[in-house]
Amino acid sequence: GYSRVGAANHGLNNLGAAREAYEKVLELEPNNAQGKDGLEMVMREIKNVEQRQEALKDAMESKDDFQLKQAKEKGNAAFMAQDFEKAVYYFGKGLKIDQYNEVFWSNRSAAYCSLKEYEKALEDAEQAIALKPGWAKAYTRKAAALHGLQRY
């Protein structure tokens, strides 16, 4: 009974159901060789799947780290070259990957200020402040935006 159910589920790659069936076999017949072998194979495959999922997760995280670094470098280079629209674009790209990164909010605020888009600069500065209230630079971004809006 349960050995066949385990084997069938294993064949269909339903590893969780296969494991449950083989465990049931061993619960009823602790020395059942087919149940032991089946459970061992299924547990090995489950472990392999989990390792592949972990490796994929790590690869995705390192891809995000790489893209964040690139967005920051390209945004900073554009800002230094006084291409503020491109700087806004790259800092925004960084925020799509990590919306909790106060540096991207702050840098984009500075780029918006340079474009005289003070309302957007103010919004970004306030996001940076919300994320890191003790960071003085974020307050200088807010001050620059408020100055540009002539709200002294």
C-alpha positions in Angstrom: 0.0 0.0 0.0 2.0 3.0 1.3 5.2 1.9 -0.5 3.4 2.0 -3.8 1.9 5.4 -2.9 5.3 6.6 -2.0 6.9 5.3 -5.2 4.1 6.8 -7.3 4.4 10.2 -5.7 8.2 10.0 -6.0 7.8 9.3 -9.7 5.5 12.3 -10.1 8.1 14.4 -8.2 5.6 15.0 -5.3 8.4 14.7 -2.8 6.5 15.8 0.2 3.7 13.3 -0.4 6.2 10.6 -1.2 8.0 11.3 2.1 4.7 11.1 4.1 3.8 7.8 2.4 7.2 6.2 3.2 7.1 7.5 6.8 3.7 5.9 7.1 5.2 2.6 5.8 7.9 2.8 8.5 5.4 3.7 11.2 3.5 0.5 10.4 6.5 -1.7 9.6 9.7 -0.1 11.0 12.0 -2.6 9.2 10.4 -2.4 5.8 13.4 -2.2 3.4 11.4 -0.6 0.5 10.1 2.0 2.9 13.6 2.8 4.3 15.2 2.9 0.8 12.4 5.1 -0.6 12.5 7.5 2.3 16.3 7.8 2.0 16.1 8.6 -1.7 13.3 11.1 -1.2 15.0 12.9 1.6 18.2 13.1 -0.5 16.2 14.7 -3.3 14.4 17.1 -0.9 17.8 18.2 0.4 19.1 18.7 -3.1 16.0 20.8 -4.0 16.5 22.9 -0.9 20.2 23.4 -1.7 19.4 24.5 -5.2 16.7 26.9 -3.9 19.3 28.4 -1.4 21.9 28.8 -4.2 19.3 30.5 -6.4 18.4 32.9 -3.6 22.1 33.7 -3.0 22.5 34.3 -6.7 19.6 36.7 -6.8 20.9 38.6 -3.8 24.3 39.0 -5.3 22.7 40.1 -8.6 20.8 42.8 -6.6 24.0 43.8 -4.8 25.8 44.1 -8.1 22.9 46.1 -9.7 22.7 48.4 -6.6 26.5 49.1 -6.9 26.2 49.8 -10.6 23.2 52.2 -10.0 25.1 54.1 -7.3 28.3 54.4 -9.4 26.4 55.4 -12.6 24.2 57.8 -10.7 27.2 59.4 -9.0 29.1 59.7 -12.3 26.1 61.3 -14.0 25.8 63.7 -11.1 29.4 64.6 -11.3 29.1 65.2 -15.0 26.1 67.4 -14.2 23.7 65.1 -16.1 21.1 65.4 -13.4 18.3 63.7 -15.3 20.5 60.6 -15.8 21.5 60.8 -12.1 17.8 60.8 -11.2 17.2 57.8 -13.4 20.1 55.7 -11.9 19.2 56.6 -8.3 15.6 55.7 -9.0 16.8 52.4 -10.5 18.6 51.7 -7.2 15.4 52.5 -5.3 13.5 49.9 -7.3 15.9 47.3 -6.0 16.2 48.6 -2.5 13.5 51.2 -1.4 15.0 51.3 2.1 18.3 52.7 1.0 18.5 56.2 2.4 21.6 57.0 0.3 19.6 56.6 -3.0 16.8 58.8 -1.6 19.3 61.5 -0.6 21.3 61.4 -3.8 18.2 61.6 -5.9 17.0 64.5 -3.8 20.2 66.3 -4.6 19.8 65.6 -8.3 16.2 66.8 -8.3 17.4 70.0 -6.5 19.9 70.5 -9.3 17.0 70.2 -11.8 15.1 72.8 -9.8 12.4 70.1 -9.1 12.2 71.1 -5.5 8.9 69.3 -4.5 10.4 66.0 -5.7 13.6 66.8 -3.9 11.7 67.5 -0.7 9.8 64.2 -0.9 13.0 62.2 -1.4 14.8 64.1 1.4 11.9 63.3 3.7 12.1 59.6 2.7 15.8 59.6 3.6 15.1 61.3 7.0 12.3 58.7 7.7 14.7 55.9 7.0 17.7 57.4 9.0 16.5 60.1 11.3 20.0 60.8 12.8 21.7 61.4 9.4 22.5 65.1 9.1 23.0 64.9 5.3 19.4 64.0 4.8 18.4 67.2 6.6 20.8 69.3 4.4 18.9 67.8 1.4 15.6 68.9 2.9 17.0 72.3 3.7 18.2 72.7 0.1 14.7 71.7 -1.3 12.9 74.1 1.1 15.3 76.9 0.2 14.6 76.2 -3.5 10.8 76.3 -2.7 11.5 79.6 -0.9 9.9 78.1 2.3 12.3 79.6 4.9 
